[in-house]
Amino acid sequence: MIKRKVISAMQSVQAAQTNRLPPPRTNRFLAVMAMLVCLPLGILAWLHAARVRPLSDEDKIEEARAASKLAATFSYLGFLIGGLIATSVFVVFVLQELTV
């Protein structure tokens, strides 16, 4: 009787573990690259990326996915803004040299 309960409990634990969603990506590499391009948004991205692993370890998968998505969003936004700033600075210097 006890053996059946133990086997039943083990099977339910295995079933619960197989139904778990895989942990989301941390996007830490994106955050580091965004820090090189646009520091404020890169820091925000890093802070959200650092929350992903502990949340997924605590089985808060939806919150971990939200943090991962925010990390990616801030990273891409940092790339966009940093790229626009770099391009505008380059254009200003090139136009300045052409007019001189």
N, C-alpha and C positions, 0 to 999 in steps of 0.2 A: 504494500500500500504506500509506504513512504518512498520506496524506490520509484513508483509510478509518478508520484507528485514531483519528485526531483527531476525526473525525465521530462515531465510536462512543463515544469518551470524553465528548464534549459531550452526546450524547443520554443517556448514563447519568447525567451530572450533572443534566441537566434533569429526568429522571425522579425522581431523588432529591429534588430541590427541590420537585417537585409533590406528593410523598408526605409532606412535612413537615406536622406539625400547626401550626395557627396559634398564636401565642404567647398565653399566658393574660393575663387582665386584671391590672393591677398593684394595683388597689384602693387607690391612694394617697389618693384623695378621701375614701373611707370612713375611712381611718386618720387623716386630718386632722380630720374631723368627730368621730371617737371621742376624739381628744386634747382637743377642746373640752368633751367631756362627762365623760370619765374618763381623766385623764392617764396613769396607769401602763399601762392596756391600750391606749390610743392609741399610746403609744411602742412597745410590743411590735408592734402592728399595722404601724406605720410601718417598723420594722426588717425585718419580713418582706416588706412591700411593696417595699422598696428592693432586695431580693434578686431579685425576679422578672425584671426586665429583663436584668441581667448573666447570669443563668442561662439565659434563653432565647436570648441572643446566643451563648452557648457550646454551644448545641444540647442543653442538659440540660432538656428540656421537662417531663419528669415531676417533677423537683425544682422547677422553676419553678411548675408547677401546685400542688404541695404548699405552696410558700411563699405563693402567691396565696390558697389556701384557708385557710391559717393567718392571713393578714392579714385576710381577711373574717371569720373566726371571732372573732378578738380584737376587731375593730371592733364586730361585733354584740353581743358580750359586754359591751363597754364601754358601748354604748348601753343595754343592759338594766340593768346595774348603776347607771350614772349616772342613768337614768330612775327606778329604784327609790329611789335616794337622794334625788333631787329631789322625788319624790312624797311620800316619808316626811317630809322636812323641811317641805314645804308643809302636809301634814296636821297635823303637830305644831304649827306656828304657828297654823293656823286653829282647832284644838281649844283651844289656849291662849287665844286671843282670845275664843272662845265661852264659856269657863269663867270669864273675868274679869268 
